[in-house]
Amino acid sequence: MEKNKILVVEDEKDTRFILDKLLTKNNYEVVTSVNGEEALKVLKDFNPQVILADWTMPVMDGIELCKIIKGEEKYKSIYFIILTARASLKDRVTGLDVGADDFLVKPVENQELLARIRSGIRIHNLQNELKNIEHNKAILEMACTIGHKINNPLSSLLISIKNVEDEISDKNKFNEDFSVIYQSIEKIKLLVNNLIKLENPDLIDYTSEQKMLNLDK
């Protein structure tokens, strides 16, 4: 079973070590960074469900990192927890205003931290499930629409081809051509039927950079 992933962003060496050991011991896959700038580089190859970031860090602090994370579509579903020694209501509001999902005041009790992380992972997973449902719904609606849009002119085309065939006196001369036309029409009709009846959209690789709907199932 794949482990849940946590990115720890903390400039203080001892705290970073303790968090790493605590989370690893609790069966999380952990990657650590010393500041927000380094964390953004890590995110190019590491996809965590939760980011645990200190507020005060050199180069880029946790607040600035949170603004960037929550401002980008590919990162915004990551559950973001800010760790800080600041305990005032104003500071909490500042943290939440930039998009942080949770706010913990240092020193953090281990069990509370683990509970917040478990909650964050559940929320992250639910958001992704909802996103996938909406995505699949959009694909189904598009497939059905395209299917119906193709079906109407296809019916007209079939009628016209048959009329042309009936008007030709020397049909034998064009038998091969009509055979190819009717075979092609049948393939298009099968495609239309698959689009209209599509239930579980499945994407497969078309090129190294593009995917396409799998309609052969």
Phi, psi and omega in degrees: 000133182290136181284149171288147189249135179234134172254119179259125180241105188207126182278336182280117189303312183295317179296319179298318179296316181296315180297318179301311182294318181298312184288322177296319178298330180265023170071030173260149170272120189241135169235140182244152176223156183265349178196174184296324180297317178292325180298320179296326176291320179298322184294347178292333182236358184230127184245087183278154170280330184227138169247128178248108189232136175289146179292305188264111178214154176287165177070295175214121183276179184294327180293315179294320177299317180298318178302316182292314182300311183284350179267353181247130185303320184287345182249342195296340179278351176295131180283122188249118178248126178262130175255133181201158175273352180284128186241001183287155178298322180300317180294321178298316180297318178301314180298317181288328180295330181276358175111003179299142181272336181207165189212116181239134182268130177287150352286138183266133176287134188305313183293325177293317179300314180296322179294319179294323179293317178300319178296318179297320179294320177299316180295316178302313182294321178295319178298318179292323177297316178296320179297319179293322178297314179295321180296313180296322178298318180296320179297316181297317180296319180294316181298316180296318179298312179298318179303313180291323180294326178283325187299318183296307178294333178295320178297318178296320179298317181297317179297317181294319179298318179295322177296317179297317180300319180293331183276344182279130183282317180260080184292328183301328181296333185245014183305314182296320180296315180294326178298315179297318180299312182292324176297319179295319178298318178297322177295319179293320178298321178295318177300314179300315180298319178294322179294314183293324184264008181301129181243317182239089183300130182229125181264137177236161181291130175257311170227184179295340183242354184231151176238161178219160178292137175272108181252012183257037181230000000 
